[in-house]
C-alpha cells in the first residue's frame, strides 16, 4: 500500500499570499530605509570630497611656497641653521615692534646717548613681500653720539634703514656748550604674511 500512492491523495496548495506580501513589504522597507539613511550621507560625502579638494589645493600652494623658499635659500647661500636664524632676525615674519623699541633703547643705552623720543607706525616698503615699520627717533648729543648710534644700528641683527637725519643745533649760553638734537627717520622690515 505504501508503494502505491494514488494521484488523488496528493493535494497541491496555492502559495501563501501572506508570505509573498511580507516579502514585498520587507524589500520596500529595506529600499526606503536605504534611501532615507544614505541620502544624508551622500551629502556629507560630497562636502567631504569638496573639503579634500580644497585641502589638496592648499597643500599644492604650500608646496609651491616651500619650493620658492628653497630656491631663495640656494640663491642666498643660506646653508647653516645659524645663517637661517640670523636671516629670520634680520627680517622677522611679524612686526615685533616691542623688539624694535628694545633694540633702539639698547643701542642708546650702550653708547650712553640720551633718547628723547621714539615713535613708529606701519608702512610699506619698495621690496616685494616685505612690509616696513617706520621709526622716528630723536636724541640729544654731539656728532660722535650720532656716529656711534649709526654704528649700533648697523651692528644690530635686525635690518634698519636710515631714511633721513635732521640736525638742530642748540647753544647753552650759560656754559657756552653746543649741543645738537638729532632726529632720524628709519625703517625696520618684516615679512608679509599671506
C-alpha angles and dihedrals in degrees: 000000000000090000094058114065116181121225091230094061095063113081122194116211124206114247115270114263091205093061092049092047091050091050092050091047091050091051090049092046091050092049093048092046091049092051093043095051101034099045093072089044090054089056090049090050090053091050091048091049090052090048091050090050090051092048091049089053090050090049091052090049091050091047088053091051091048089052090050091051092048090051090048089048090054092046093049093043093232103162109145128066090238090058091048091051091047092051090050090051091049093055109010123199093244133042096252094185091172088061090050091052090047091049094051092046091048091052093051092045093048092054095036094243120158107235110208103181142354127191134165143179138180117266141157131266134212091242120093115244093012129100126199134228107212112217129191116191132172130189138168123238144091134290092277090055090054092050093048091047090052090048089052090052091051093050094048114109091229116075114249123182117200107218099179143352123208121192126198118185120217126189123204103211094195096059097020090235123150116214129177131214111214121201117191129190110203141167130219118191137224133178121263109245113217 
